[in-house]
Amino acid sequence: MRQLKIIVGKHPEGCVAYPLGLKGVVVGEGDTCEEALADVKSAIKFHMGTFGREIFETEEIMETFVAEVAV
């Protein structure tokens, strides 16, 4: 079992969740943040079952934060 950091964003239409530290794109969504977390957990398990343990980045993410930039 491996611990992952998950980013969860709440939008007017619902919530979106995605993990950090994985190769490839894995996203979960739901009407609530709890649903989005459950969905992304299921997607991670599927991704891992399809591609194996090679999906994990080799270096651990030590800290996460949210920042804003103007583009």
PATORZA-793339 format. One line per 2 residues: number of its first residue (from 1); their letters; for each residue x, y, z of N, C-alpha, C. Coordinates in nm, 2 decimals. Each point is the difference from the previous one (the first is absolute). Layout:
! PATORZA-793339
NUM) a) X,Y,Z,X,Y,Z,X,Y,Z; ... $
This chain:
! PATORZA-793339
1) mr) 0.08,-0.12,0.00,-0.08,0.12,0.00,0.09,0.12,0.00; -0.04,0.11,-0.07,0.07,0.12,-0.02,-0.08,0.12,0.03 $
3) ql) 0.05,0.10,0.07,-0.07,0.12,0.03,0.03,0.10,-0.11; -0.11,0.06,-0.05,0.01,0.10,-0.11,-0.06,0.13,0.05 $
5) ki) 0.05,0.11,-0.05,-0.06,0.13,0.02,-0.10,0.02,-0.11; -0.12,0.05,0.04,-0.11,0.02,-0.10,-0.04,0.15,0.00 $
7) iv) 0.00,0.06,-0.11,-0.05,0.14,-0.01,-0.15,-0.01,-0.03; -0.08,0.07,0.07,-0.15,0.00,-0.02,-0.04,0.15,-0.02 $
9) gk) -0.07,0.02,-0.11,-0.05,0.13,-0.03,-0.15,0.00,0.00; -0.06,0.10,0.06,-0.15,0.01,0.01,-0.04,0.11,-0.10 $
11) hp) -0.09,-0.04,-0.09,-0.05,0.09,-0.10,-0.16,0.01,0.01; -0.06,0.10,-0.06,-0.14,0.01,0.00,-0.07,-0.13,-0.05 $
13) eg) 0.06,-0.07,-0.09,-0.06,-0.12,-0.05,0.03,-0.13,0.08; 0.09,0.01,0.09,0.04,-0.12,0.08,0.15,0.00,0.04 $
15) cv) 0.06,-0.11,0.02,0.14,-0.01,0.05,0.08,-0.08,-0.10; 0.13,0.03,-0.01,0.09,-0.07,-0.08,0.12,-0.03,0.09 $
17) ay) 0.05,-0.12,-0.01,0.12,-0.05,0.08,0.10,-0.06,-0.09; 0.13,0.03,0.03,0.10,-0.07,-0.08,0.12,-0.02,0.09 $
19) pl) 0.08,-0.11,-0.02,0.11,-0.03,0.09,0.13,0.06,-0.05; 0.09,0.02,0.09,0.13,0.04,-0.03,0.10,-0.12,0.01 $
21) gl) 0.10,0.00,-0.08,0.10,-0.10,0.01,-0.03,-0.13,-0.09; -0.09,0.02,-0.10,-0.02,-0.11,-0.09,0.04,0.04,-0.14 $
23) kg) 0.04,-0.10,-0.08,0.03,0.02,-0.14,-0.13,-0.02,-0.07; -0.04,0.09,-0.09,-0.12,-0.01,-0.08,-0.11,0.09,0.07 $
25) vv) -0.12,0.00,-0.06,-0.10,0.08,0.05,-0.11,-0.08,0.07; -0.03,0.03,0.12,-0.11,-0.07,0.08,-0.08,0.11,0.06 $
27) vg) -0.13,0.00,-0.02,-0.09,0.10,0.05,-0.13,-0.07,0.05; -0.05,0.06,0.11,-0.13,-0.05,0.05,-0.09,0.12,0.01 $
29) eg) -0.13,-0.02,0.00,-0.10,0.11,0.01,-0.12,-0.05,0.07; -0.08,0.09,0.05,-0.12,-0.03,0.07,-0.08,0.12,0.04 $
31) dt) -0.12,-0.02,0.04,-0.08,0.12,0.05,0.05,0.05,0.13; 0.07,-0.08,0.08,0.06,0.04,0.13,0.15,-0.03,-0.01 $
33) ce) 0.07,0.06,0.09,0.14,-0.03,0.01,0.03,-0.14,0.04; -0.09,-0.06,0.09,0.01,-0.14,0.04,-0.01,-0.09,-0.12 $
35) ea) -0.10,0.03,-0.09,-0.02,-0.08,-0.12,0.12,0.01,-0.09; 0.05,0.12,-0.02,0.12,0.02,-0.08,0.12,-0.08,0.05 $
37) la) 0.02,0.00,0.14,0.11,-0.08,0.06,-0.02,-0.15,-0.03; -0.12,-0.05,0.02,-0.03,-0.14,-0.03,0.02,-0.04,-0.14 $
39) dv) -0.04,0.09,-0.09,0.02,-0.02,-0.15,0.15,0.00,-0.03; 0.08,0.09,0.05,0.14,0.00,-0.03,0.07,-0.12,0.06 $
41) ks) -0.04,-0.04,0.11,0.06,-0.12,0.06,-0.03,-0.12,-0.09; -0.12,-0.02,-0.05,-0.03,-0.10,-0.10,0.08,0.01,-0.12 $
43) ai) 0.02,0.12,-0.05,0.07,0.03,-0.13,0.15,-0.04,0.03; 0.05,0.03,0.11,0.14,-0.03,0.03,0.02,-0.15,0.00 $
45) kf) -0.09,-0.07,0.07,0.01,-0.15,0.00,-0.01,-0.06,-0.14; -0.08,0.06,-0.08,-0.01,-0.05,-0.14,0.13,0.03,-0.08 $
47) hm) 0.05,0.12,0.02,0.13,0.04,-0.07,0.11,-0.09,0.05; 0.01,-0.03,0.13,0.10,-0.09,0.05,-0.02,-0.14,-0.05 $
49) gt) -0.12,-0.05,-0.01,-0.03,-0.13,-0.05,0.04,-0.01,-0.15; -0.01,0.11,-0.07,0.03,0.00,-0.15,0.14,0.01,-0.02 $
51) fg) 0.07,0.09,0.07,0.14,0.03,-0.03,0.10,-0.05,0.10; -0.04,-0.05,0.11,0.09,-0.05,0.11,0.05,0.11,0.08 $
53) re) 0.10,-0.04,0.09,0.06,0.09,0.09,0.09,0.11,-0.06; 0.02,-0.01,-0.13,0.08,0.09,-0.07,-0.06,0.14,-0.01 $
55) if) -0.13,0.01,0.03,-0.07,0.13,0.00,0.04,0.09,0.10; 0.07,-0.04,0.11,0.04,0.08,0.11,0.13,0.08,-0.04 $
57) et) 0.00,0.13,0.03,0.12,0.07,-0.02,0.10,-0.05,0.11; 0.13,0.01,-0.03,0.10,-0.06,0.08,0.03,0.09,0.13 $
59) ee) -0.02,0.13,-0.01,0.03,0.09,0.11,-0.13,0.03,0.07; 0.00,0.00,0.14,-0.11,0.03,0.08,-0.03,0.15,0.00 $
61) im) -0.13,0.04,-0.01,-0.03,0.14,0.01,-0.01,0.03,0.15; 0.09,0.09,0.04,0.01,0.04,0.14,-0.10,0.09,0.05 $
63) et) -0.05,0.09,-0.08,-0.09,0.11,0.04,-0.08,0.04,-0.12; -0.13,0.04,0.03,-0.08,0.06,-0.11,-0.06,0.13,0.05 $
65) fv) -0.03,0.09,-0.09,-0.07,0.12,0.03,-0.06,0.05,-0.12; -0.10,0.09,0.01,-0.07,0.06,-0.11,0.06,0.14,-0.02 $
67) ae) 0.03,0.04,-0.12,0.05,0.13,-0.04,-0.08,0.05,-0.12; -0.01,0.13,-0.01,-0.06,0.06,-0.12,0.10,0.07,-0.08 $
69) va) -0.02,0.00,-0.13,0.09,0.07,-0.09,-0.09,0.07,-0.11; 0.04,0.11,-0.05,-0.08,0.06,-0.11,0.07,-0.04,-0.13 $
71) v) -0.08,-0.04,-0.10,0.06,-0.03,-0.13,-0.07,0.07,-0.11 $
